[in-house]
Amino acid sequence: MSTASLRGAAAVVGVADLHYKRGEAPHGELRMTLEAIVAACADAGMSPRELDGFVSYAGGGHDGAILGAALGVEEVRWSNMMWGGGGGTVAAALNNAAVAIATGQAECVVVFRAMAQEDSGRLGYAKYFYGPHYLAHGVGSPAQVCALRTQRLLEHDGVPREALRALVLAAYRHAQNNPTAAGYGRPLDEEGYESSRMITEPFHLYDCSRESDGAVALVLVSAERAKAMRPDAAYVLAGAQGAPGGYSSIIDNDDLYTSAGFAARPGRSGVADRLWAAAGLGPDDVDVVQVYENFSGPAVAALIDHGLAPAGPSAGEVLTVDNLTAGIGKLPVNTSGGNIADSFVNGMGLAVEAVRQIRGTSTNPVADTHISLFIGGPMAPLVSSTLFGREDTL
Amino acid sequence: MSESSPEAAVERDDVDARVREYLWGPAADGLDQPYWDGLVAGELRLQRCGNCAEWIWGPQWICGACHTFDPGWAAVEAVGTVYSWSRSHYPFITELADRTPYVTVLVELPAADNRRVLGILTGDDADGVRIGQRVVGHFELDEGATWPLLRWRRDSTEGARS
């Protein structure tokens, strides 16, 4: 059945991450997208004119024809948008670029996302994405849908609330070493977390991600070309995506309600299982994780789904602040500060940090990183993951 | 115009009433019309396939179990248990800002093969809401609203039963 393997076929050779405080971007989304793409190409040491593929996700604007024309490329061979909101397809966008390269549809693909409040409004604020069967009952934002799922994760499944807090505090600890993080110079302790105002229970203010203006771009090329370009390229070892249980069209009647969407169901492999199988690796092989945390609860559920932490009350034994901290713990997570303490350009900055860990250029480097996992938006309608490896892991 | 002027407040109320109408009520495509008609009649109606008896929620054009189109509707007793809940403090929906904080419950309905429906929990005892508690549905027409809504109360007989 399979004709082209994704494993090691493509690699990230250039990255750029421009972010600003929400509402303070100096330019609109198109301009910032172009800036990020040009910067990522410069990081890769190549001309933007060589790009022939463009991939974004979740309703981002500006397709390959627009960007290709602006950049003066020779030809646009691949221009795709991954459906699905909530950051769920951010990793799927990377996977899509790798698929294009692995199958010869394109040779040099840039994955991008830009957000500027002036162009697209404030994402978390009453966009009325939800239909009347949510709105009539006071549910009008992803925070509330994720809160309902997280409440059951805590109260019914028994995951301790301290596990959510640990994820948040580790992110803030990482941000203290990252001068460009929004949380830099703003350390957060248990008391500060606990005393912050409630947003929608069980989420405090600090359980919720930031929203930044900015643009992020990652350039992928074939493995052959990557080897010639740089020794620290981040190879795509595996990617997987999926849509469990129907989600929004069945109004909170999906199976595995407290799953983040990556878990297997009886008789069905889940996204996480497919990721590990495709890579020939397991959760114990991962050196560092970047998990999309629009809210802390779904991120904890995503770590459980991927087998990185046990389900239920034992999750608290693995998900401690120290164990999630780079240089100290066995499961360093969101080492730039993540969406919560660094910046949020629809979660794409996390992919850049996953690449930086492979390169060894993170501000919180995890020693001798060979395997770097990026997990896309948990508890979104469609979710995805990408596993990166160093050249010597191929 | 000053936002605090009485004139502004009146205008704001008018806008809210219109928006409330927009926020809920039957979809333009008619798919969920029987649900809303049921609320007016004081009944909770969900889809139930006339061919294979599958309960379906939210509204669908087709039964996912047997692929019968326009699967049909049935009334179901509005009694269930809290599957999950969240108390919203931030006014995510500006038109409901005057209600915050409010508790939204996801209620599992044993009479509909444990299909789950959302609703706001009313009553003074909403503070003590927990998963697994029995709740009973009722139908409320908000001031200025066109369509009534299904809301939930803790079952006052629960203590006596257990």
HADDOCK unambig.tbl for C-alpha pairs under 7 A between the chains (distance, minus, plus):
assign (segid A and resid 125 and name CA) (segid B and resid 92 and name CA) 6.27 0.50 0.50
assign (segid A and resid 126 and name CA) (segid B and resid 92 and name CA) 5.51 0.50 0.50
assign (segid A and resid 126 and name CA) (segid B and resid 93 and name CA) 5.72 0.50 0.50
assign (segid A and resid 132 and name CA) (segid B and resid 23 and name CA) 5.81 0.50 0.50
assign (segid A and resid 132 and name CA) (segid B and resid 24 and name CA) 4.42 0.50 0.50
assign (segid A and resid 132 and name CA) (segid B and resid 25 and name CA) 6.68 0.50 0.50
assign (segid A and resid 135 and name CA) (segid B and resid 23 and name CA) 6.35 0.50 0.50
assign (segid A and resid 135 and name CA) (segid B and resid 24 and name CA) 6.79 0.50 0.50
assign (segid A and resid 136 and name CA) (segid B and resid 23 and name CA) 6.79 0.50 0.50
assign (segid A and resid 136 and name CA) (segid B and resid 24 and name CA) 5.61 0.50 0.50
assign (segid A and resid 137 and name CA) (segid B and resid 104 and name CA) 6.47 0.50 0.50
assign (segid A and resid 137 and name CA) (segid B and resid 118 and name CA) 6.28 0.50 0.50
assign (segid A and resid 137 and name CA) (segid B and resid 119 and name CA) 4.85 0.50 0.50
assign (segid A and resid 137 and name CA) (segid B and resid 120 and name CA) 5.43 0.50 0.50
assign (segid A and resid 138 and name CA) (segid B and resid 93 and name CA) 6.88 0.50 0.50
assign (segid A and resid 138 and name CA) (segid B and resid 104 and name CA) 6.67 0.50 0.50
assign (segid A and resid 140 and name CA) (segid B and resid 92 and name CA) 6.23 0.50 0.50
assign (segid A and resid 140 and name CA) (segid B and resid 93 and name CA) 6.00 0.50 0.50
assign (segid A and resid 141 and name CA) (segid B and resid 92 and name CA) 6.61 0.50 0.50
assign (segid A and resid 147 and name CA) (segid B and resid 86 and name CA) 6.13 0.50 0.50
assign (segid A and resid 148 and name CA) (segid B and resid 84 and name CA) 5.74 0.50 0.50
assign (segid A and resid 148 and name CA) (segid B and resid 85 and name CA) 5.30 0.50 0.50
assign (segid A and resid 148 and name CA) (segid B and resid 86 and name CA) 5.38 0.50 0.50
assign (segid A and resid 151 and name CA) (segid B and resid 84 and name CA) 6.38 0.50 0.50
assign (segid A and resid 151 and name CA) (segid B and resid 85 and name CA) 6.61 0.50 0.50
assign (segid A and resid 151 and name CA) (segid B and resid 86 and name CA) 6.95 0.50 0.50
assign (segid A and resid 152 and name CA) (segid B and resid 84 and name CA) 5.51 0.50 0.50
assign (segid A and resid 198 and name CA) (segid B and resid 89 and name CA) 6.28 0.50 0.50
assign (segid A and resid 199 and name CA) (segid B and resid 88 and name CA) 6.36 0.50 0.50
assign (segid A and resid 199 and name CA) (segid B and resid 89 and name CA) 5.24 0.50 0.50
assign (segid A and resid 199 and name CA) (segid B and resid 90 and name CA) 5.10 0.50 0.50
assign (segid A and resid 200 and name CA) (segid B and resid 86 and name CA) 6.27 0.50 0.50
assign (segid A and resid 200 and name CA) (segid B and resid 87 and name CA) 5.48 0.50 0.50
assign (segid A and resid 200 and name CA) (segid B and resid 88 and name CA) 4.15 0.50 0.50
assign (segid A and resid 200 and name CA) (segid B and resid 89 and name CA) 5.50 0.50 0.50
assign (segid A and resid 200 and name CA) (segid B and resid 90 and name CA) 6.58 0.50 0.50
assign (segid A and resid 201 and name CA) (segid B and resid 86 and name CA) 5.15 0.50 0.50
assign (segid A and resid 201 and name CA) (segid B and resid 87 and name CA) 5.16 0.50 0.50
assign (segid A and resid 201 and name CA) (segid B and resid 88 and name CA) 6.43 0.50 0.50
assign (segid A and resid 202 and name CA) (segid B and resid 86 and name CA) 6.97 0.50 0.50
assign (segid A and resid 249 and name CA) (segid B and resid 58 and name CA) 6.42 0.50 0.50
assign (segid A and resid 250 and name CA) (segid B and resid 57 and name CA) 5.61 0.50 0.50
assign (segid A and resid 250 and name CA) (segid B and resid 58 and name CA) 4.56 0.50 0.50
assign (segid A and resid 251 and name CA) (segid B and resid 57 and name CA) 6.84 0.50 0.50
assign (segid A and resid 251 and name CA) (segid B and resid 58 and name CA) 5.37 0.50 0.50
assign (segid A and resid 252 and name CA) (segid B and resid 116 and name CA) 6.99 0.50 0.50
assign (segid A and resid 253 and name CA) (segid B and resid 115 and name CA) 6.55 0.50 0.50
assign (segid A and resid 253 and name CA) (segid B and resid 116 and name CA) 5.85 0.50 0.50
